[in-house]
Amino acid sequence: MSLHPFTKYGEALVRVENDLNSQDDINAKMLQVEIQKGLNSFRLCPAGDYKAKSKVSYTYLREVKGDTKAGVFLAPNIISSDMQARNIWKESHQILGQLEKESLGKIGDVKMSISPISGEFLNFSLTSSIGRGKPKTSLFEVALNAISSLSIEKPYLQYRIERRGGPETANTCIIPDLPLAEMMDFVRLFKRLKMSKSSSDLLIGNVLKTKNGTFEPKRPRIYKGNFPNAPISSALGSLSLLGTIGEFAKEAEVSSLANRVLDRLKFTSIYMIKYGGASTFSYSSHIIELAKEGRLKEIIDSIYYTQLYGQDRRTSQNTEYQKFDLFSSRFLQLFNLPAFKDFLSFRGEYPYQLLTLFNTYFKNIDMIESNIVASARELGRWLNQVAYFTAKREVAKGTSNYWEKIREAKAKVLIELESSTFSAKSGDALIAQAITRAGRLSHSEPPESAGLYMEKTASGELQIDQAKNLLIAFSRLKNEPAKKEESQHEVVIHGAEKLEDLSDV
């Protein structure tokens, strides 16, 4: 009988921890040890005095009761809610007692406190009556579920969801649906990843001084994810884990294991499991390849630092950025045209590192020739520069919030150019409308290197929707800073005078 991935993860962990080759070698004592480890990390609390300090280190605590004001939080590895924490604590201790005296094959109820996505379901009797009941399984599998629910040796984060009544958070783990041998490889790799130097500050939290003069410790960084380079936005968490594995694949001593895991994750269902529910997705093979090349991390970072038009800087209260993160994550997971169009629907200016993502998409999904994509990039670069220089002429030096005003004015020009692109009914109209307007604003001409894209678009050889998406995506990219050996303060717009280039603003 095939185990659910959540249960299977518990078995893989026990076998890795005890260096076992067979399920038959697992005994009750091994299961007890892993459950005890989870209970030992049930809460997180400050490791010392935090008064009058800006930061505090946290340590794990074996305690069922919490006190958020004092910084005693339910640890993010416990797949439960604060309200239900007592249930998983009580049930785990009952399982420990059962493992002392009962057979591993004994059949019993699977409770939601231990298996967070089981719950009650309808039972049908021989008399056709309908009732509510609980699924049943062996004590062995119940114990494995408890281990998966409690263990710190799994990828997890506290997922934030915006609701009308305010934000909700849920402890969530990320479990791939892999065969047992590959699941064990995943566990081995994740254990190595957790021990890396870049994860050493995950148990550090900020301390805030309240209005009444008291000090309040905040949750440590590990709530954003228990792996290195975890994102500030939880919507990008599953992708950041993949990016982190890709970065880890550069390490010679684990590169073979990391690349083996990455290859196995292609088209594998990934479960994001929280108390009371789960969602599934899979990673596109193209995104896996970007991770193997060590380029996914910078792409995810660039998504986070995207500046949406008409929005202030990113804050936890700005729901537009949270929506953008969700659609960005969806695009990277599905990597298809509908998801890309949803991604583009959030107008903003991207860090130049997203060039790699766009090149990958246009060449591999839209199947556009590389030289046409490169030519479109040159026209997009020119449009972005035109927007910057136009904004710079409009905002006087010495103006209050000078650079913020530049950004606002530049966004207006880019939106205007995008509108011209969107409204075009044909390829030649697209070129005429976008180029004519940009030329008037800058008194310059597009670079010769953009000629191939313009030719293919005007002739209709390049589909109009593809032409629009190319130009819009590339015009939103900030320009890469000049190389050190070149002037970092000047750039030539074709046909125009030299001007200071801060178009990455």
C-alpha positions in Angstrom: 0.0 0.0 0.0 1.4 3.4 -1.0 1.8 5.9 1.8 0.6 9.5 1.6 3.7 11.8 1.0 3.2 13.3 4.5 3.4 9.8 6.1 6.2 8.8 3.7 8.3 11.8 4.8 8.1 10.5 8.4 9.4 7.1 7.3 12.1 8.6 5.2 13.3 10.7 8.1 13.4 7.8 10.6 15.3 5.7 8.1 17.8 8.4 7.4 18.3 9.2 11.1 19.0 5.5 11.8 20.7 4.6 8.5 18.1 1.9 7.6 17.6 0.2 4.3 14.2 -1.3 5.0 10.9 -0.3 6.6 11.0 -3.6 8.5 14.0 -2.4 10.4 12.1 0.4 12.0 11.1 -0.3 15.6 9.0 1.5 18.2 12.0 3.0 20.0 13.1 4.8 16.8 9.6 6.3 16.4 9.6 7.4 20.0 12.9 9.1 19.7 11.8 11.2 16.7 8.5 12.2 18.4 10.4 13.2 21.5 12.7 15.4 19.3 9.6 17.1 17.9 8.2 17.8 21.4 11.5 19.2 22.5 11.1 21.9 19.8 7.4 22.6 20.5 7.9 26.3 21.4 10.4 29.0 20.7 11.4 31.5 23.4 14.0 34.2 24.0 17.3 32.7 25.1 18.1 35.6 27.4 17.1 39.0 28.6 15.8 41.2 25.7 15.1 44.5 27.6 16.7 47.6 26.0 18.0 45.4 23.2 17.3 45.6 19.4 17.7 41.9 18.8 17.4 38.6 20.7 18.4 35.0 20.1 15.8 32.3 20.4 15.9 28.8 21.7 13.6 25.8 21.6 11.4 24.9 24.6 9.5 21.7 25.5 6.3 23.5 26.7 2.7 23.3 25.6 1.7 26.8 26.8 2.6 29.9 24.9 2.9 33.6 25.7 3.3 35.8 22.6 3.8 39.0 24.6 6.9 37.4 26.3 8.1 35.9 23.0 7.0 32.3 23.7 5.6 31.2 20.3 4.4 27.9 18.8 7.4 26.8 16.8 6.8 26.9 13.0 7.7 23.3 12.6 4.6 22.2 14.5 1.9 21.8 11.8 -0.9 23.0 14.0 -2.5 26.2 15.0 -2.1 27.9 18.4 -5.7 27.0 19.2 -5.1 23.3 18.5 -1.6 23.1 19.9 -2.8 21.3 23.1 -4.4 18.6 20.9 -1.2 17.7 19.1 0.7 17.8 22.4 -1.8 15.5 24.1 -2.1 13.1 21.1 1.7 12.9 20.7 2.1 11.8 24.4 -0.7 9.2 23.9 1.2 7.8 20.9 4.4 7.6 22.9 2.5 5.5 25.5 1.0 3.3 22.9 4.5 2.6 21.4 5.6 1.3 24.8 3.0 -1.4 25.0 1.2 -2.0 21.7 2.0 -3.6 18.4 3.0 -1.3 15.5 0.3 -3.1 13.4 -2.6 -2.2 15.8 -5.3 -0.3 14.0 -6.6 2.9 15.4 -8.1 6.3 14.5 -6.2 8.9 12.5 -6.8 12.2 14.3 -6.5 15.6 12.6 -4.2 16.8 15.4 -1.6 14.4 14.2 -2.4 14.1 10.5 -3.5 17.7 9.7 -5.3 16.9 6.4 -7.2 13.8 7.5 -10.3 15.1 9.4 -13.6 13.3 9.6 -15.4 11.9 6.6 -18.7 10.1 5.8 -19.1 6.4 6.6 -21.6 4.2 4.8 -23.0 1.2 6.7 -24.5 -2.0 5.4 -27.9 -0.5 6.3 -27.3 2.5 4.1 -27.2 4.9 7.1 -24.7 7.7 6.9 -22.5 8.8 9.8 -19.4 10.7 10.6 -16.2 8.8 11.4 -12.4 9.0 11.4 -10.1 7.2 9.0 -8.2 4.3 10.6 -4.7 3.0 10.1 -1.9 1.3 11.9 -0.1 2.6 15.0 3.1 2.6 12.8 1.6 5.1 10.3 0.0 7.2 13.0 3.5 7.5 14.6 5.0 8.5 11.2 2.3 11.2 10.8 3.2 12.5 14.3 6.9 12.7 13.3 6.1 14.6 10.1 3.8 17.0 12.1 6.4 17.7 14.8 9.9 17.4 13.3 12.2 20.3 12.6 13.9 18.2 9.9 11.5 19.3 7.1 11.1 22.4 5.0 8.6 24.8 6.6 7.5 28.4 7.0 4.7 30.4 8.5 2.4 31.2 5.5 0.7 34.6 5.6 -2.8 34.9 4.0 -4.6 38.2 3.7 -8.3 38.1 4.8 -10.9 40.9 5.2 -10.6 40.7 8.9 -6.8 41.0 8.8 -3.9 38.7 8.0 -3.9 35.0 9.0 -0.8 32.9 9.4 -0.5 29.2 9.3 2.5 26.9 10.0 3.0 25.2 6.6 5.5 22.5 5.5 6.6 21.7 1.9 6.6 18.0 1.1 7.4 16.5 -2.3 5.6 13.4 -3.5 8.7 11.2 -4.2 9.3 7.5 -4.0 10.8 6.4 -0.7 14.5 6.2 -1.9 14.3 9.7 -3.5 12.4 11.0 -0.5 15.4 9.9 1.7 17.7 11.8 -0.7 15.6 14.8 -0.2 15.8 14.4 3.6 19.6 14.0 3.5 20.0 17.1 1.3 17.7 19.2 3.5 19.6 18.2 6.7 22.8 19.3 5.0 21.2 22.5 3.8 20.0 23.4 7.3 23.5 23.1 8.7 25.0 25.6 6.2 26.5 28.8 7.5 24.0 30.9 5.7 21.2 29.6 7.9 22.9 30.5 11.2 20.9 33.7 11.9 17.4 32.1 11.5 16.9 32.1 15.3 17.5 35.9 15.7 14.5 38.1 16.2 13.9 41.9 16.5 12.9 43.5 19.8 10.5 46.5 19.6 10.0 49.2 22.2 6.2 49.8 22.8 4.6 53.1 23.4 4.3 52.4 27.1 8.1 51.8 27.3 8.1 48.0 27.5 10.0 45.8 25.2 8.4 43.2 23.0 10.3 40.4 21.2 9.2 39.5 17.7 9.2 36.2 16.0 12.7 35.2 14.7 13.5 34.9 11.0 12.9 31.1 11.0 9.2 31.8 10.6 10.0 33.0 7.1 11.4 29.6 6.4 13.9 27.3 8.0 16.3 27.2 5.0 18.9 29.7 3.9 17.8 32.7 1.8 14.2 32.3 2.8 12.0 35.1 1.4 10.3 37.8 3.3 7.2 37.0 1.3 5.7 33.6 2.2 4.1 33.4 -1.2 7.5 32.9 -2.7 8.6 30.3 -0.1 8.3 27.1 -2.1 10.3 28.6 -5.0 12.9 30.0 -2.6 13.5 26.5 -1.3 14.1 25.4 -4.9 16.4 28.3 -5.4 18.3 27.5 -2.2 18.8 23.9 -3.3 20.2 25.3 -6.6 22.6 27.5 -4.8 23.6 24.5 -2.6 24.3 22.5 -5.8 27.4 24.7 -6.4 29.0 23.1 -3.4 31.3 20.4 -4.6 30.7 18.0 -1.7 26.9 17.9 -2.2 26.5 18.9 -5.9 25.8 15.4 -7.0 23.1 14.9 -4.4 21.6 18.3 -5.0 21.4 17.9 -8.7 19.9 14.4 -8.3 17.2 15.8 -6.1 16.5 18.7 -8.5 16.2 16.4 -11.4 13.7 14.2 -9.5 11.6 17.2 -8.6 10.7 17.9 -12.2 7.0 17.5 -12.6 6.7 16.0 -9.1 3.7 17.0 -7.1 4.7 19.2 -4.2 2.4 19.5 -1.2 2.1 22.6 1.0 0.4 21.2 4.1 -1.0 23.3 6.9 -3.5 22.3 9.7 -6.8 21.6 8.0 -5.7 21.7 4.4 -3.2 21.3 1.7 -2.4 22.6 -1.8 -0.4 20.9 -4.6 1.7 22.2 -7.4 4.7 21.1 -9.5 7.8 22.9 -10.7 8.3 23.5 -14.4 11.4 21.7 -15.9 12.6 25.1 -17.1 12.5 26.5 -13.6 14.3 23.4 -12.3 17.1 24.1 -14.9 17.4 27.7 -13.7 17.8 26.4 -10.2 20.5 23.9 -11.3 22.3 26.8 -13.0 22.2 28.7 -9.7 20.1 31.5 -11.2 16.7 31.0 -9.5 17.6 32.8 -6.3 18.4 36.1 -8.0 15.2 35.8 -10.0 13.1 35.4 -6.8 15.0 38.3 -5.1 14.2 40.4 -8.2 10.5 39.7 -8.0 10.6 40.8 -4.4 12.3 44.1 -5.3 10.0 44.9 -8.2 8.5 48.4 -7.9 4.8 48.4 -8.8 3.6 51.5 -10.6 1.4 53.7 -8.4 2.4 52.0 -5.2 4.6 53.0 -2.4 7.5 50.9 -1.4 6.8 47.4 -0.3 5.3 47.0 3.2 3.5 44.2 5.0 0.3 46.2 4.8 0.4 46.7 1.0 -1.8 43.9 -0.3 -1.0 44.7 -4.0 2.5 43.4 -3.5 1.2 40.3 -1.8 -1.1 39.7 -4.8 1.9 40.3 -7.1 3.9 37.7 -5.2 1.1 35.1 -5.5 0.8 35.6 -9.3 4.6 35.6 -9.7 4.8 32.3 -7.8 2.1 30.9 -10.0 3.9 32.0 -13.2 7.1 30.4 -12.1 5.3 27.2 -11.2 3.1 26.9 -14.3 5.4 28.7 -16.7 2.7 29.0 -19.4 1.1 31.9 -21.4 -2.0 32.4 -19.1 0.2 32.6 -16.0 2.6 35.0 -17.8 -0.2 37.3 -18.8 -1.4 37.4 -15.2 2.1 38.2 -14.1 2.3 41.1 -16.7 -1.1 42.4 -15.5 0.7 43.9 -12.5 2.4 46.9 -14.0 5.8 47.7 -12.5 9.5 48.1 -13.1 11.7 45.0 -12.7 15.3 44.6 -11.6 17.5 43.8 -14.6 18.2 40.2 -13.3 14.7 39.2 -14.5 16.2 39.3 -18.0 17.2 35.6 -17.5 13.6 34.6 -16.7 12.2 36.5 -19.7 14.7 35.0 -22.1 14.0 31.5 -20.8 10.2 32.0 -21.2 10.2 33.6 -24.7 12.7 31.1 -26.1 11.4 27.9 -24.6 7.6 28.5 -24.2 6.8 31.0 -26.9 9.5 29.4 -29.1 10.7 32.8 -30.4 14.2 32.7 -32.0 17.0 33.9 -29.8 18.1 36.7 -32.1 14.5 38.2 -32.2 14.3 38.0 -28.4 17.7 39.8 -28.1 16.6 42.5 -30.6 13.3 43.0 -28.7 15.4 43.4 -25.5 17.4 46.3 -27.2 14.2 48.1 -28.1 12.8 47.6 -24.6 16.1 48.9 -23.1 15.8 52.1 -25.3 12.2 52.7 -24.2 13.2 52.4 -20.5 16.0 54.9 -21.1 13.7 57.3 -22.9 11.3 57.1 -19.9 14.1 57.9 -17.5 15.5 60.9 -19.4 12.0 62.3 -20.0 11.4 62.1 -16.3 14.7 63.7 -15.5 13.9 66.7 -17.7 10.5 67.1 -16.0 11.8 67.1 -12.4 14.0 70.0 -11.3 17.1 69.3 -9.3 16.7 70.2 -5.7 13.0 69.2 -5.7 11.9 67.6 -2.4 12.0 63.8 -2.7 13.9 64.2 -6.0 14.5 60.5 -6.7 11.0 59.5 -5.7 9.6 62.2 -8.1 11.9 60.8 -10.9 10.5 57.3 -10.3 6.9 58.6 -10.4 7.5 60.6 -13.6 9.3 57.6 -15.2 6.5 55.3 -14.4 4.0 57.7 -16.1 6.0 57.6 -19.3 6.3 53.8 -19.2 2.6 53.5 -18.7 1.9 55.8 -21.6 4.3 53.8 -23.9 2.7 50.5 -22.7 -0.8 51.9 -23.5 0.3 52.6 -27.0 1.6 49.1 -27.3 -1.5 47.5 -25.9 -3.8 49.4 -28.1 -2.1 48.5 -31.4 -4.2 46.3 -33.7 -1.4 45.2 -35.9 2.4 44.8 -35.9 3.1 47.8 -38.0 0.8 49.9 -35.9 2.6 48.7 -32.7 5.9 49.8 -34.1 4.6 53.1 -35.4 2.7 54.1 -32.2 5.3 53.1 -29.6 8.4 54.2 -31.6 6.9 57.5 -32.7 5.8 58.5 -29.2 9.2 57.5 -27.7 11.0 59.4 -30.5 9.1 62.5 -29.9 9.8 62.4 -26.1 13.6 61.8 -26.5 14.3 63.4 -29.9 16.2 60.2 -30.7 15.9 57.0 -32.7 15.8 53.4 -31.6 19.1 51.5 -31.8 20.0 49.5 -35.0 20.1 46.4 -32.9 16.3 46.6 -32.4 15.8 46.5 -36.2 15.2 42.7 -36.4 12.4 42.8 -33.9 10.8 45.8 -35.6 11.0 44.1 -39.0 9.5 40.9 -37.8 6.7 42.7 -35.9 5.8 45.1 -38.7 5.7 42.3 -41.3 3.5 40.1 -39.2 6.0 37.3 -39.0 5.9 37.7 -35.2 2.5 37.3 -33.7 1.1 40.6 -32.5 0.4 39.3 -28.9 4.0 37.9 -28.7 5.4 41.2 -30.0 3.4 43.1 -27.3 4.5 40.8 -24.5 8.2 41.0 -25.6 8.2 44.8 -25.7 6.2 45.3 -22.5 8.4 42.9 -20.5 11.7 44.3 -21.7 10.7 47.9 -21.4 9.9 47.4 -17.7 13.4 46.0 -17.0 15.7 48.5 -15.4 19.0 48.8 -17.2 22.0 46.9 -15.9 24.5 49.2 -14.2 27.6 50.1 -16.2 30.7 48.0 -15.8 33.4 49.3 -13.5 35.8 50.0 -16.3 33.2 52.1 -18.1 31.7 55.4 -17.0 29.0 54.7 -14.4 27.4 58.0 -15.0 27.0 58.3 -18.8 25.2 56.5 -21.5 24.5 57.2 -25.2 20.9 57.1 -26.4 21.2 56.5 -30.2 21.0 59.9 -31.9 21.0 61.9 -28.7 23.6 63.6 -26.5 25.3 61.9 -23.6 23.3 62.1 -20.5 23.7 60.9 -16.9 22.3 57.4 -16.7 20.5 56.5 -13.5 17.9 54.5 -15.4 18.1 51.8 -12.8 16.3 54.2 -10.5 
